[in-house]
Amino acid sequence: MRLLQPEFALTALLWIALPATASAGEQPLPVKTDIPADFSTTICPDADKAVEMLNYITVQPAPHNHIADTDDFFAGLAVTGCTQDDAARSQPITITRVLQRKTLTLAGGEERHIAYAGRDAGGRTVYGVVDESANDRAPRSPLEKWLANQGSTDGTLTIAAPDEFGTLAYACASSADAQAVVRSIAPGNGVADEAKDKAFIQALKVKQCLPATGQFRIRAVLEERTIGCGHECEAVWTALEALDSKGAAVGLIYDASLM
């Protein structure tokens, strides 16, 4: 057997070690390759129908370009046989290949959509169309979902000074103290709101938790209890593990009510 010259042997080893590269026509995968089970996506009969459906994702000319054109979208469903009611939507989908990508220019900025091939949790191959931009931003973990409900897109809460509706948050020396204060509020409806409020105020004094303002980075949601404050009014006091604007760990008690 003839031995390779050293320089040729090295070249051969490098060739073997190099990872396979994508073909010139292959589209890059999205930032998030999973589509959560509760996130909207259109499921299509096959790859060709998914690409065809993408053509029906359009936007009206300005000044009516605030959202995608729903008339074109539903027309596309009728033509392609794609659906948003497929059984695959009871479980997450993993995107394995981008078939085609399309960018819409809306009044609020650009929005990317893709026709994709993927598989569901059971290994079934699926094809569909999804709003790539929104799916990349969609919350996954319970913490991300809680923050999204509070209007946070970067993991932080900015707390304003107390106003006529009262104090929005209190800072404690530790997350354990914050959780203890929240736990002082009796759960359920078996205790009057006045008694819950009294216990809450007393616990704040004992743990020396003070009104908080500024920006906090939320690291964990620990516990929450509710105190009614009138007709269709409630305070949802929530114990949080957080970092203050200086990066110091604090316990935060935050009113997470949306009304």
SVG drawing of the C-alpha trace seen along z (x, -y; Angstrom):
<svg xmlns="http://www.w3.org/2000/svg" viewBox="-69 -59 74 61">
<polyline fill="none" stroke="black" stroke-width="0.4" points="0.0,0.0 1.4,-3.4 1.5,-5.9 0.2,-9.5 2.7,-12.3 2.4,-14.2 0.8,-17.2 -1.8,-15.1 -2.6,-13.1 -3.2,-16.2 -5.6,-17.5 -7.5,-14.3 -7.9,-14.4 -9.2,-18.0 -11.7,-17.0 -13.1,-14.2 -13.3,-16.4 -15.1,-19.3 -18.9,-19.4 -21.3,-19.1 -22.4,-22.5 -25.9,-23.5 -26.6,-23.4 -26.7,-26.7 -30.5,-26.7 -31.2,-25.7 -32.9,-28.2 -31.4,-28.8 -33.5,-27.5 -35.3,-30.0 -33.9,-31.1 -36.5,-29.0 -37.1,-25.7 -39.9,-24.6 -43.5,-25.8 -45.2,-25.5 -48.5,-23.6 -50.4,-26.8 -48.9,-28.9 -50.9,-29.4 -49.6,-27.6 -51.2,-26.5 -50.9,-22.8 -50.9,-21.7 -51.3,-18.4 -47.8,-18.4 -44.7,-20.6 -46.1,-22.0 -49.3,-23.1 -47.3,-24.8 -45.3,-26.8 -48.5,-27.7 -50.1,-28.8 -47.2,-31.1 -48.2,-33.0 -51.5,-33.9 -49.8,-35.5 -50.0,-39.1 -50.6,-42.7 -52.8,-45.4 -51.1,-48.6 -50.5,-51.5 -52.3,-52.9 -54.1,-49.5 -50.9,-47.5 -51.2,-47.1 -51.7,-43.3 -51.6,-40.5 -54.5,-40.4 -57.1,-38.0 -59.2,-37.8 -56.2,-36.5 -55.3,-34.1 -58.7,-32.4 -58.8,-32.3 -55.5,-30.4 -56.9,-27.9 -59.8,-27.2 -57.5,-26.7 -54.7,-24.7 -56.6,-22.6 -54.4,-23.8 -56.0,-24.2 -55.5,-25.6 -57.6,-22.9 -55.2,-19.9 -54.7,-17.5 -51.0,-18.2 -51.8,-21.5 -52.4,-19.6 -48.6,-19.1 -45.5,-21.0 -43.9,-20.9 -40.2,-20.9 -39.2,-22.7 -36.6,-20.6 -36.4,-22.5 -37.5,-25.8 -39.1,-25.4 -39.5,-29.0 -39.4,-32.4 -41.4,-35.5 -41.1,-39.0 -44.1,-41.3 -43.6,-45.1 -46.2,-46.3 -46.8,-49.7 -45.1,-48.5 -42.1,-46.9 -41.2,-43.7 -42.7,-40.3 -41.2,-37.1 -43.3,-34.0 -42.0,-30.6 -43.3,-27.5 -41.7,-24.6 -41.3,-20.9 -41.2,-19.5 -42.3,-16.7 -44.7,-16.5 -44.0,-14.9 -45.0,-11.5 -42.6,-11.7 -45.2,-12.4 -43.9,-14.5 -45.9,-17.7 -45.8,-20.7 -47.1,-24.1 -46.8,-27.9 -45.9,-29.9 -45.2,-33.5 -41.4,-33.1 -40.9,-36.5 -43.7,-36.0 -42.8,-32.4 -39.2,-33.4 -40.5,-35.9 -43.2,-33.6 -42.7,-32.7 -41.8,-29.1 -41.2,-28.7 -43.7,-29.5 -41.5,-32.5 -41.4,-33.8 -45.2,-33.4 -45.7,-35.3 -43.5,-38.1 -45.3,-38.3 -48.6,-38.6 -47.1,-41.6 -46.0,-43.2 -42.3,-42.4 -40.3,-41.4 -36.8,-41.5 -37.2,-39.8 -37.5,-43.0 -40.3,-45.0 -40.2,-48.7 -42.1,-49.8 -43.6,-53.3 -43.9,-55.3 -47.1,-54.8 -50.2,-56.6 -53.8,-57.0 -54.3,-53.2 -51.6,-52.5 -48.2,-50.8 -47.4,-48.5 -44.5,-46.6 -42.4,-46.1 -38.8,-45.1 -37.6,-42.7 -34.1,-41.7 -34.6,-38.2 -36.9,-36.2 -37.7,-34.1 -38.9,-37.2 -41.1,-38.1 -42.6,-34.7 -43.3,-34.7 -45.2,-38.0 -47.3,-36.7 -48.0,-33.5 -49.4,-35.6 -52.4,-36.3 -54.9,-33.5 -55.7,-31.5 -59.2,-31.2 -62.4,-33.0 -62.8,-31.7 -61.3,-34.8 -62.6,-38.3 -60.5,-40.6 -60.1,-43.1 -58.5,-40.4 -56.2,-39.4 -55.2,-43.0 -54.4,-43.4 -52.3,-40.3 -50.4,-41.4 -49.6,-44.9 -48.4,-43.3 -46.2,-40.9 -44.7,-43.7 -43.7,-45.5 -42.3,-42.3 -40.1,-41.5 -39.3,-45.2 -40.3,-45.3 -40.5,-48.8 -42.2,-50.3 -40.1,-49.7 -39.6,-51.6 -37.3,-51.3 -36.3,-48.4 -35.9,-44.8 -34.8,-41.7 -37.1,-38.8 -35.5,-35.5 -38.3,-33.4 -42.0,-33.6 -42.4,-32.0 -46.0,-32.3 -49.1,-34.5 -52.2,-35.3 -55.2,-37.6 -56.8,-40.3 -60.1,-41.8 -60.3,-45.6 -63.8,-46.3 -66.1,-45.6 -64.1,-43.8 -60.9,-44.9 -58.2,-42.7 -54.6,-42.8 -52.6,-39.7 -49.6,-40.0 -46.8,-37.9 -43.5,-36.9 -40.6,-37.2 -36.9,-36.5 -35.3,-39.5 -32.2,-41.6 -32.4,-45.4 -30.9,-48.0 -27.5,-47.5 -27.5,-43.7 -28.2,-43.0 -30.5,-40.0 -33.8,-41.1 -37.2,-39.7 -39.9,-41.5 -43.6,-41.6 -45.5,-42.7 -49.1,-43.4 -49.5,-41.3 -53.2,-42.1 -54.1,-43.1 -57.1,-45.2"/>
</svg>
